[in-house]
Amino acid sequence: MTLLSALDYLSVFIFALSGALAASRAQLDLVGFLFIASLTAVGGGTVRDLLLNRDMVFWIANPWYIGVACTAAVTVFFTAHLLESRRRALDWFDAGALAVAVAAGVGVAQTLGHGTAVVLMMGMATGAFGGLMRDVVCNEVPLVLRQGELYLSAAFAGAAGAVLLTHAMGPTPLSLIACAALTFALRAGSMLFGWRLPVYKSRPPRA
């Protein structure tokens, strides 16, 4: 198994856990769990592969990814009631999945020989779109739109860190590991310590 496929498997599994937790909060049946978990798990990678015009979308080329997502969904279906706060658990699973998925998106774009701008966009797209689809379908305020929270900005910083390390050291797994670590650290800091970006505040027009 290559590093990129391992990152995809890990992000699929963790994102599927977050999707299944969202399904539990919406009190869906088992089929609903399977659908939301799978949508969350492969949404970002699907957008990435379509935009990059890869030969086949990753989970179509290897349906085992869907099997991993369904396993996570069934597990949460029978265990979600044991969690004290499913909202908090969802946020942490999402943070972990975001970090791994950004690294996967960066790695795929770099392997295909794309430039910095595309690498940054694919890192953010891979990390964000699965959770965005989950929240929209479950009628939740998307995490990417929460006021001032470090989410897309954390993904951008992680992807940028990977690009800088690649330029400095050449292609190396260390750049993807650093990408995931930086993304997770910023997202975790936002949740634990309230790290925020300034938000726009409208002012009355001048007379």
MOGI-V867491 format. One record per helix or strand of 3 or more residues. SS is the DSSP state (2 for helix, 1 for strand). FROM is the first residue (numbers start at 1). TO is the last residue. If there is no record, write none. Layout:
SS,FROM,TO / SS,FROM,TO
This chain:
2,3,25 / 2,30,51 / 2,58,61 / 2,64,82 / 2,86,111 / 2,116,137 / 2,143,145 / 2,152,169 / 2,173,193
